[in-house]
Amino acid sequence: MANHDHSQAEAAVRENRQRYEARRQQFLRHGYDIEAERAFIIDRIRPLAGRILEVGTGKGHLTVALAGEGVPFTSVDLSAGDQAIARLNLAYHGRQDLVRLEVADAERLPFPDASFDLVVSANVLHHLAHPETVYGELVRVLAPAGRLAISDFNARGLETIDRIHRSEGGGHQTGSGTLRGLRAWLDAKGFTTAEHPGAMQDTLIARWG
């Protein structure tokens, strides 16, 4: 029975990887190299050390890249279904033991104040219905000497993602959060911020003072 369960688990990991590769190739056809974008984000936020939180696991693509740095961390997302896919992606790379996955709402993070030295989030802002509530939570759980590393689609990235979804017969739903809005909010709170433009995504690094 154990061997059967193990075989099923391995098959699920392989099938998920095949779906990912097909999706990656589709993005490449539209000029979007998703793996290069993740590498760009990781380069901007090194070194990864201390207590780390990722807000917005999604299907775990940045989660896998973060885990590739070899440092354990926690990742939260509102969708248990997406996190199930993230587990498969982590398992493919053998990195599942580095990540603690929790289902949680970014508007009400289940952590005490100043819990993390680094808070990372990618491609979440543009989905937010109440962005300033989430901004407040990101800052609340950040240690005084900690860093925020927040990435989101720029105009070219949003247009490309929308084009991909429309080619599939759908669309890309957006909220009211933006990297520019976050930067203005952080500046008003006394943060020092630096923005790093990428091909499809821009990354904001912020710290107190």
C-alpha positions in Angstrom: 0.0 0.0 0.0 2.8 2.4 0.9 4.6 1.8 -2.5 1.3 2.4 -4.3 0.8 5.7 -2.5 4.4 6.7 -3.2 3.9 5.9 -6.9 0.7 8.0 -7.0 2.5 10.9 -5.3 5.4 10.7 -7.8 3.0 10.6 -10.7 1.1 13.7 -9.4 4.5 15.6 -9.2 5.4 14.6 -12.8 2.0 15.5 -14.2 2.1 18.9 -12.5 5.6 19.5 -13.8 4.3 18.8 -17.4 1.5 21.3 -16.9 4.1 23.8 -15.7 6.4 23.3 -18.6 3.5 23.7 -21.1 2.5 26.9 -19.3 6.1 28.2 -19.3 6.4 27.7 -23.0 3.1 29.5 -23.6 4.5 32.5 -21.6 7.7 32.4 -23.7 5.7 32.6 -26.9 4.3 35.9 -25.6 7.8 37.2 -24.7 7.5 36.5 -21.0 10.4 34.4 -19.4 8.9 33.7 -16.0 12.0 31.9 -14.7 14.2 34.9 -15.7 11.8 37.2 -13.9 12.0 35.1 -10.7 15.8 35.1 -10.9 15.7 38.9 -11.2 13.6 39.2 -8.1 15.8 36.9 -6.1 18.9 38.8 -7.1 17.3 42.0 -5.8 16.5 40.6 -2.4 19.6 38.7 -1.5 20.8 37.9 1.1 18.0 35.7 2.3 18.5 35.3 6.1 16.7 35.3 9.4 12.9 34.9 9.7 11.3 35.1 6.3 7.7 35.3 5.3 6.3 35.1 1.7 2.8 36.6 1.4 1.0 35.0 -1.6 2.2 31.5 -2.3 0.1 31.2 -5.3 1.1 28.0 -7.2 4.5 28.2 -5.6 6.7 29.4 -8.5 8.5 32.2 -6.5 8.3 29.9 -3.5 10.4 27.3 -5.3 13.0 30.0 -6.3 13.2 31.3 -2.7 13.6 27.8 -1.4 16.5 27.4 -3.8 18.5 29.7 -1.6 18.5 27.0 1.1 16.9 29.1 3.9 13.7 27.9 5.6 10.7 30.2 5.5 6.9 30.5 5.9 4.6 31.1 3.0 0.9 32.1 3.3 -1.9 32.2 0.8 -5.7 32.4 1.0 -6.1 29.5 -1.4 -5.6 26.0 -0.1 -6.0 24.7 -3.7 -3.1 26.9 -5.0 -0.9 25.7 -2.1 -1.6 22.1 -3.0 -0.1 22.9 -6.4 2.8 24.7 -4.7 3.5 21.5 -2.7 3.8 19.6 -6.0 6.2 22.2 -7.4 8.3 22.2 -4.3 8.4 18.4 -4.3 9.6 18.3 -7.9 12.7 20.2 -6.7 13.0 18.4 -3.4 12.5 21.6 -1.5 9.3 20.9 0.4 11.0 20.6 3.8 12.3 24.2 3.6 8.8 25.8 3.4 6.0 25.9 6.0 2.8 26.5 4.0 -0.2 28.1 5.8 -3.6 29.2 4.6 -4.1 32.8 5.7 -5.6 36.1 4.7 -3.1 38.9 3.9 -5.5 41.3 5.5 -5.3 39.4 8.8 -1.9 37.8 9.0 -1.8 35.3 11.9 1.6 36.4 13.3 2.6 38.7 16.1 4.1 42.1 15.5 7.7 42.2 14.3 7.8 38.5 13.6 9.9 38.5 10.4 13.2 40.0 9.2 12.2 39.7 5.5 8.7 39.9 4.0 8.5 38.9 0.3 5.5 39.1 -2.0 5.1 38.8 -5.8 2.2 39.6 -8.1 -0.2 40.1 -5.2 -0.7 43.8 -5.1 -2.7 44.1 -8.3 -5.3 41.6 -6.9 -6.0 43.5 -3.7 -9.4 44.8 -2.9 -8.2 46.6 0.2 -4.5 47.4 -0.5 -3.8 49.7 2.5 -5.1 47.0 4.9 -2.6 44.6 3.5 0.2 47.2 3.4 -0.4 47.7 7.1 -0.2 44.0 7.8 3.1 43.6 5.9 4.6 46.4 8.0 3.1 45.2 11.2 4.8 41.8 11.0 8.1 43.3 9.9 10.9 43.6 12.4 12.4 47.1 13.0 15.6 46.3 11.1 13.8 44.1 8.5 13.2 44.5 4.8 10.1 44.4 2.5 10.7 43.0 -0.9 7.6 43.4 -3.0 7.3 42.7 -6.7 4.4 43.2 -9.1 3.7 43.4 -12.8 4.6 46.6 -14.6 2.4 48.0 -17.4 4.0 45.7 -20.0 3.6 42.7 -17.7 -0.1 43.4 -17.0 -0.7 43.8 -20.7 1.1 40.5 -21.5 -0.7 38.6 -18.8 -4.1 39.9 -20.0 -3.2 39.0 -23.5 -2.4 35.4 -22.4 -5.6 35.1 -20.5 -7.6 36.5 -23.4 -6.0 34.0 -25.8 -7.4 31.3 -23.4 -10.9 32.8 -23.5 -10.7 34.6 -20.2 -9.3 37.7 -18.6 -7.0 38.9 -15.8 -8.9 40.3 -12.8 -7.3 43.2 -11.0 -7.9 45.1 -7.8 -6.6 48.5 -6.8 -3.2 47.8 -5.4 -0.1 49.1 -7.2 3.6 49.2 -6.6 3.5 53.0 -7.0 0.7 53.2 -4.4 2.6 51.0 -2.0 5.8 53.1 -2.4 3.9 56.3 -1.7 2.3 54.7 1.4 5.7 53.5 2.7 7.4 56.8 2.0 4.7 58.5 4.1 5.4 56.0 6.9 9.1 56.9 7.0 10.5 54.0 5.0 13.4 54.2 2.6 12.5 52.6 -0.7 14.3 51.6 -3.9 12.5 50.4 -7.0 14.2 48.0 -9.5 12.5 47.8 -12.9 12.4 44.4 -14.6 11.2 43.3 -18.0 7.7 42.4 -16.9 7.8 43.0 -13.1 9.3 45.7 -11.0 10.6 45.1 -7.5 10.4 47.4 -4.5 12.9 47.0 -1.6 12.0 49.0 1.6 13.2 49.3 5.1 12.6 51.6 8.0 14.5 54.9 8.0 
